Amino acid sequence: MNADFPVACMGLFFLASEAHACEGLEISDAWVRAAPPGATMAAAYFQATNGSEQRVRLTSIDSAQFRSAMLHESRLVGGQAQMRHLPYLDVGPGATLSAAPGGIHVMLAGPRTVLTVGSTFNLTLLCEQGEPLTVTFTVKRTSE
Protein backbone atom coordinates (compact mmCIF):
# COMPACT_ATOMS: atom_id res chain seq x y z
CA MET A 1 0.00 0.00 0.00
CA ASN A 2 1.25 3.49 -0.84
CA ALA A 3 2.33 5.44 2.30
CA ASP A 4 0.47 8.55 1.04
CA PHE A 5 -2.85 6.69 0.73
CA PRO A 6 -4.04 7.22 4.37
CA VAL A 7 -3.16 10.94 4.16
CA ALA A 8 -5.09 11.29 0.89
CA CYS A 9 -8.09 9.51 2.43
CA MET A 10 -8.02 11.87 5.43
CA GLY A 11 -8.02 14.87 3.08
CA LEU A 12 -11.06 13.53 1.25
CA PHE A 13 -12.82 12.94 4.57
CA PHE A 14 -12.32 16.55 5.64
CA LEU A 15 -13.46 17.88 2.26
CA ALA A 16 -16.58 15.72 2.34
CA SER A 17 -17.46 16.65 5.92
CA GLU A 18 -16.80 20.38 5.64
CA ALA A 19 -19.88 22.43 6.58
CA HIS A 20 -20.90 25.06 4.05
CA ALA A 21 -22.51 28.19 5.40
CA CYS A 22 -25.92 28.48 3.76
CA GLU A 23 -24.76 26.03 1.05
CA GLY A 24 -22.85 28.35 -1.31
CA LEU A 25 -24.47 31.69 -0.54
CA GLU A 26 -22.04 34.61 -0.75
CA ILE A 27 -22.94 38.03 0.65
CA SER A 28 -21.43 41.30 -0.56
CA ASP A 29 -22.17 45.03 -0.22
CA ALA A 30 -23.64 44.51 3.27
CA TRP A 31 -24.61 47.87 4.75
CA VAL A 32 -27.18 49.62 6.91
CA ARG A 33 -28.32 53.22 6.63
CA ALA A 34 -27.26 55.38 9.58
CA ALA A 35 -30.23 56.30 11.76
CA PRO A 36 -30.73 59.49 13.78
CA PRO A 37 -30.11 59.30 17.54
CA GLY A 38 -33.02 57.63 19.32
CA ALA A 39 -34.25 55.79 16.22
CA THR A 40 -35.81 52.43 17.04
CA MET A 41 -35.75 50.98 13.49
CA ALA A 42 -33.16 50.61 10.75
CA ALA A 43 -32.87 48.76 7.45
CA ALA A 44 -30.00 46.59 6.20
CA TYR A 45 -29.17 45.84 2.58
CA PHE A 46 -26.90 43.36 0.75
CA GLN A 47 -26.24 41.37 -2.40
CA ALA A 48 -26.67 37.58 -2.09
CA THR A 49 -25.10 35.40 -4.79
CA ASN A 50 -25.81 31.69 -4.94
CA GLY A 51 -22.70 29.91 -6.21
CA SER A 52 -24.26 26.47 -5.86
CA GLU A 53 -26.31 24.37 -8.25
CA GLN A 54 -29.30 24.28 -5.86
CA ARG A 55 -31.78 26.87 -4.67
CA VAL A 56 -30.77 28.46 -1.35
CA ARG A 57 -33.61 29.49 0.97
CA LEU A 58 -32.79 32.19 3.52
CA THR A 59 -35.28 31.61 6.35
CA SER A 60 -34.38 34.16 9.03
CA ILE A 61 -31.86 36.65 10.39
CA ASP A 62 -30.43 36.79 13.90
CA SER A 63 -28.40 39.48 15.67
CA ALA A 64 -27.23 40.18 19.19
CA GLN A 65 -27.09 43.91 18.34
CA PHE A 66 -30.87 44.25 17.74
CA ARG A 67 -34.01 43.14 19.54
CA SER A 68 -35.27 41.67 16.26
CA ALA A 69 -34.29 41.30 12.60
CA MET A 70 -36.82 40.30 9.93
CA LEU A 71 -36.90 39.89 6.17
CA HIS A 72 -39.16 42.56 4.61
CA GLU A 73 -40.17 43.87 1.24
CA SER A 74 -41.32 47.37 0.31
CA ARG A 75 -43.36 47.84 -2.86
CA LEU A 76 -45.87 50.13 -4.49
CA VAL A 77 -49.44 48.84 -4.58
CA GLY A 78 -52.02 51.09 -6.22
CA GLY A 79 -49.66 54.05 -5.90
CA GLN A 80 -49.18 53.48 -2.16
CA ALA A 81 -45.97 52.23 -0.55
CA GLN A 82 -46.49 49.07 1.46
CA MET A 83 -44.14 46.93 3.52
CA ARG A 84 -44.66 43.27 4.29
CA HIS A 85 -42.82 40.57 6.21
CA LEU A 86 -41.26 37.83 4.07
CA PRO A 87 -41.18 34.33 5.61
CA TYR A 88 -38.13 33.46 3.44
CA LEU A 89 -36.05 34.51 0.43
CA ASP A 90 -35.09 32.12 -2.35
CA VAL A 91 -31.91 32.63 -4.35
CA GLY A 92 -31.85 30.42 -7.43
CA PRO A 93 -28.79 28.52 -8.65
CA GLY A 94 -26.22 30.99 -9.99
CA ALA A 95 -28.55 33.92 -9.27
CA THR A 96 -27.95 37.15 -7.35
CA LEU A 97 -30.61 38.69 -5.13
CA SER A 98 -30.37 42.40 -4.40
CA ALA A 99 -31.68 43.65 -1.06
CA ALA A 100 -31.82 47.41 -1.69
CA PRO A 101 -33.72 50.54 -0.61
CA GLY A 102 -37.28 50.49 -1.91
CA GLY A 103 -37.37 46.68 -2.15
CA ILE A 104 -36.20 43.69 -0.17
CA HIS A 105 -34.37 44.52 3.06
CA VAL A 106 -33.73 43.39 6.62
CA MET A 107 -35.88 45.35 9.09
CA LEU A 108 -33.88 45.87 12.28
CA ALA A 109 -35.76 46.81 15.45
CA GLY A 110 -34.49 47.87 18.85
CA PRO A 111 -30.81 48.62 18.29
CA ARG A 112 -28.75 47.97 21.41
CA THR A 113 -26.08 50.46 20.31
CA VAL A 114 -26.06 53.72 18.34
CA LEU A 115 -25.59 53.15 14.60
CA THR A 116 -22.82 55.64 13.82
CA VAL A 117 -21.36 56.00 10.34
CA GLY A 118 -18.39 53.69 9.91
CA SER A 119 -19.33 51.31 12.72
CA THR A 120 -19.93 47.62 12.01
CA PHE A 121 -22.08 44.83 13.42
CA ASN A 122 -22.86 41.22 12.57
CA LEU A 123 -26.07 39.64 11.34
CA THR A 124 -26.36 35.86 11.11
CA LEU A 125 -28.27 34.48 8.14
CA LEU A 126 -30.09 31.19 8.70
CA CYS A 127 -30.88 28.97 5.74
CA GLU A 128 -32.70 25.68 5.19
CA GLN A 129 -29.44 23.99 4.18
CA GLY A 130 -26.00 24.38 5.70
CA GLU A 131 -24.58 26.20 8.64
CA PRO A 132 -25.56 29.77 9.62
CA LEU A 133 -23.64 32.49 7.78
CA THR A 134 -22.42 35.46 9.83
CA VAL A 135 -22.00 38.67 7.82
CA THR A 136 -20.46 41.98 8.88
CA PHE A 137 -22.54 45.05 7.95
CA THR A 138 -21.14 48.60 7.79
CA VAL A 139 -23.19 51.66 8.80
CA LYS A 140 -23.29 54.24 5.96
CA ARG A 141 -25.12 57.49 5.16
CA THR A 142 -26.33 56.08 1.81
CA SER A 143 -25.54 53.16 -0.49
CA GLU A 144 -22.42 54.95 -1.82
C-alpha positions as CSV (number, residue, x, y, z in Angstrom):
1,M,0.0,0.0,0.0
2,N,1.3,3.5,-0.8
3,A,2.3,5.4,2.3
4,D,0.5,8.5,1.0
5,F,-2.9,6.7,0.7
6,P,-4.0,7.2,4.4
7,V,-3.2,10.9,4.2
8,A,-5.1,11.3,0.9
9,C,-8.1,9.5,2.4
10,M,-8.0,11.9,5.4
11,G,-8.0,14.9,3.1
12,L,-11.1,13.5,1.2
13,F,-12.8,12.9,4.6
14,F,-12.3,16.6,5.6
15,L,-13.5,17.9,2.3
16,A,-16.6,15.7,2.3
17,S,-17.5,16.6,5.9
18,E,-16.8,20.4,5.6
19,A,-19.9,22.4,6.6
20,H,-20.9,25.1,4.0
21,A,-22.5,28.2,5.4
22,C,-25.9,28.5,3.8
23,E,-24.8,26.0,1.1
24,G,-22.8,28.3,-1.3
25,L,-24.5,31.7,-0.5
26,E,-22.0,34.6,-0.7
27,I,-22.9,38.0,0.7
28,S,-21.4,41.3,-0.6
29,D,-22.2,45.0,-0.2
30,A,-23.6,44.5,3.3
31,W,-24.6,47.9,4.8
32,V,-27.2,49.6,6.9
33,R,-28.3,53.2,6.6
34,A,-27.3,55.4,9.6
35,A,-30.2,56.3,11.8
36,P,-30.7,59.5,13.8
37,P,-30.1,59.3,17.5
38,G,-33.0,57.6,19.3
39,A,-34.2,55.8,16.2
40,T,-35.8,52.4,17.0
41,M,-35.7,51.0,13.5
42,A,-33.2,50.6,10.7
43,A,-32.9,48.8,7.5
44,A,-30.0,46.6,6.2
45,Y,-29.2,45.8,2.6
46,F,-26.9,43.4,0.8
47,Q,-26.2,41.4,-2.4
48,A,-26.7,37.6,-2.1
49,T,-25.1,35.4,-4.8
50,N,-25.8,31.7,-4.9
51,G,-22.7,29.9,-6.2
52,S,-24.3,26.5,-5.9
53,E,-26.3,24.4,-8.3
54,Q,-29.3,24.3,-5.9
55,R,-31.8,26.9,-4.7
56,V,-30.8,28.5,-1.4
57,R,-33.6,29.5,1.0
58,L,-32.8,32.2,3.5
59,T,-35.3,31.6,6.3
60,S,-34.4,34.2,9.0
61,I,-31.9,36.7,10.4
62,D,-30.4,36.8,13.9
63,S,-28.4,39.5,15.7
64,A,-27.2,40.2,19.2
65,Q,-27.1,43.9,18.3
66,F,-30.9,44.2,17.7
67,R,-34.0,43.1,19.5
68,S,-35.3,41.7,16.3
69,A,-34.3,41.3,12.6
70,M,-36.8,40.3,9.9
71,L,-36.9,39.9,6.2
72,H,-39.2,42.6,4.6
73,E,-40.2,43.9,1.2
74,S,-41.3,47.4,0.3
75,R,-43.4,47.8,-2.9
76,L,-45.9,50.1,-4.5
77,V,-49.4,48.8,-4.6
78,G,-52.0,51.1,-6.2
79,G,-49.7,54.0,-5.9
80,Q,-49.2,53.5,-2.2
81,A,-46.0,52.2,-0.5
82,Q,-46.5,49.1,1.5
83,M,-44.1,46.9,3.5
84,R,-44.7,43.3,4.3
85,H,-42.8,40.6,6.2
86,L,-41.3,37.8,4.1
87,P,-41.2,34.3,5.6
88,Y,-38.1,33.5,3.4
89,L,-36.0,34.5,0.4
90,D,-35.1,32.1,-2.3
91,V,-31.9,32.6,-4.4
92,G,-31.8,30.4,-7.4
93,P,-28.8,28.5,-8.7
94,G,-26.2,31.0,-10.0
95,A,-28.5,33.9,-9.3
96,T,-27.9,37.1,-7.3
97,L,-30.6,38.7,-5.1
98,S,-30.4,42.4,-4.4
99,A,-31.7,43.7,-1.1
100,A,-31.8,47.4,-1.7
101,P,-33.7,50.5,-0.6
102,G,-37.3,50.5,-1.9
103,G,-37.4,46.7,-2.2
104,I,-36.2,43.7,-0.2
105,H,-34.4,44.5,3.1
106,V,-33.7,43.4,6.6
107,M,-35.9,45.3,9.1
108,L,-33.9,45.9,12.3
109,A,-35.8,46.8,15.5
110,G,-34.5,47.9,18.9
111,P,-30.8,48.6,18.3
112,R,-28.8,48.0,21.4
113,T,-26.1,50.5,20.3
114,V,-26.1,53.7,18.3
115,L,-25.6,53.2,14.6
116,T,-22.8,55.6,13.8
117,V,-21.4,56.0,10.3
118,G,-18.4,53.7,9.9
119,S,-19.3,51.3,12.7
120,T,-19.9,47.6,12.0
121,F,-22.1,44.8,13.4
122,N,-22.9,41.2,12.6
123,L,-26.1,39.6,11.3
124,T,-26.4,35.9,11.1
125,L,-28.3,34.5,8.1
126,L,-30.1,31.2,8.7
127,C,-30.9,29.0,5.7
128,E,-32.7,25.7,5.2
129,Q,-29.4,24.0,4.2
130,G,-26.0,24.4,5.7
131,E,-24.6,26.2,8.6
132,P,-25.6,29.8,9.6
133,L,-23.6,32.5,7.8
134,T,-22.4,35.5,9.8
135,V,-22.0,38.7,7.8
136,T,-20.5,42.0,8.9
137,F,-22.5,45.0,8.0
138,T,-21.1,48.6,7.8
139,V,-23.2,51.7,8.8
140,K,-23.3,54.2,6.0
141,R,-25.1,57.5,5.2
142,T,-26.3,56.1,1.8
143,S,-25.5,53.2,-0.5
144,E,-22.4,54.9,-1.8
